Amino acid sequence: MNNLGKPLIIMGLFLVAVGLVISFAPKLPTWLGRLPGDISFRRGNFSFYFPLATCLLISAILSFIIWLLRK
């Protein structure tokens, strides 16, 4: 039963973080989805957008935060 506490706390913190992101999403900087390296393709009625650089930036930030929490 002792092993259940830590995962529940981590899941709770994760849910709080997701809630904060959703709450403040309209206030995020407009450049966040338009970094150099984001792939955007338009041809006629078809458009394709993949935020590659944005995904890499978010991944690096989250990896750094997790690294700090594990220390």
URTA-V897971 format. One record per pair of residues at least 12 apart in sequence whose C-alpha atoms are under 6 Angstrom apart, sorted by sequence separation. I is the first residue (numbers start at 0). GAP is how many residues later the second one is. D is the distance in Angstrom with one decimal. If there is no record, write none. Layout:
# URTA-V897971
i=I gap=GAP d=D
i=I gap=GAP d=D
This chain:
# URTA-V897971
i=37 gap=13 d=4.4
i=37 gap=14 d=4.8
i=37 gap=15 d=5.3
i=36 gap=16 d=5.0
